[in-house]
Amino acid sequence: MSEHILKTEDLRQRSEEELDKQLNELKQELFNLRFQHHTGQLENFRRIAHVKRNIARITTILRERTISA
């Protein structure tokens, strides 16, 4: 689990396979965070927002690549 917001310029340098892998990891992390939230175990609520933003960044980059291809 990464603890920081991913930078867009760093993501743009990654391959499509790396972005897909990162996206799957973030979606799994979001699921786990939501589960922790509903069971009362989540301490850092901001983490959910950070993960959602990272997912949105990766999804946007992958969509841009699809459109430009």
Wavefront OBJ file of the C-alpha trace (Angstrom):
o trace
v 0.000 0.000 0.000
v 1.458 3.275 -1.039
v 0.963 6.164 1.379
v 1.240 9.037 -1.073
v -0.622 10.582 -3.942
v 0.839 9.439 -7.237
v 2.182 12.138 -9.527
v 0.688 12.312 -12.989
v 4.029 12.792 -14.740
v 5.373 9.635 -13.058
v 2.307 7.672 -14.115
v 2.594 8.824 -17.736
v 6.081 7.277 -17.942
v 4.830 3.824 -16.936
v 3.758 1.136 -19.373
v 0.146 0.124 -19.804
v 0.806 -3.179 -18.015
v 2.300 -1.378 -15.016
v -0.673 0.986 -14.882
v -3.129 -1.923 -15.046
v -1.298 -3.677 -12.216
v -1.245 -0.487 -10.116
v -4.942 0.097 -10.822
v -5.859 -3.399 -9.648
v -3.795 -2.950 -6.481
v -5.475 0.381 -5.737
v -8.953 -1.046 -6.296
v -8.149 -3.872 -3.865
v -6.811 -1.349 -1.364
v -9.981 0.744 -1.701
v -12.103 -2.343 -1.062
v -10.058 -3.117 2.063
v -10.299 0.484 3.293
v -14.079 0.516 2.819
v -14.322 -2.776 4.682
v -12.228 -1.375 7.548
v -14.404 1.750 7.590
v -17.620 -0.251 7.925
v -16.191 -2.451 10.654
v -14.890 0.557 12.607
v -11.205 -0.284 12.186
v -10.184 2.549 9.847
v -8.126 5.288 11.503
v -7.096 7.437 8.529
v -10.257 8.395 6.622
v -8.303 10.640 4.226
v -6.640 7.515 2.833
v -9.884 6.599 1.034
v -9.879 9.934 -0.814
v -6.206 9.550 -1.751
v -6.774 6.087 -3.177
v -9.835 7.262 -5.135
v -7.837 10.115 -6.656
v -5.022 7.767 -7.627
v -7.531 5.437 -9.293
v -9.000 8.379 -11.194
v -5.548 9.518 -12.352
v -4.616 6.098 -13.688
v -8.010 5.603 -15.332
v -7.708 8.985 -17.052
v -4.228 8.223 -18.384
v -5.329 4.823 -19.697
v -8.383 6.421 -21.355
v -6.203 9.128 -22.966
v -3.950 6.436 -24.400
v -6.957 4.537 -25.772
v -8.321 7.635 -27.464
v -4.995 8.657 -28.984
v -4.338 5.165 -30.384
l 1 2 3 4 5 6 7 8 9 10 11 12 13 14 15 16 17 18 19 20 21 22 23 24 25 26 27 28 29 30 31 32 33 34 35 36 37 38 39 40 41 42 43 44 45 46 47 48 49 50 51 52 53 54 55 56 57 58 59 60 61 62 63 64 65 66 67 68 69
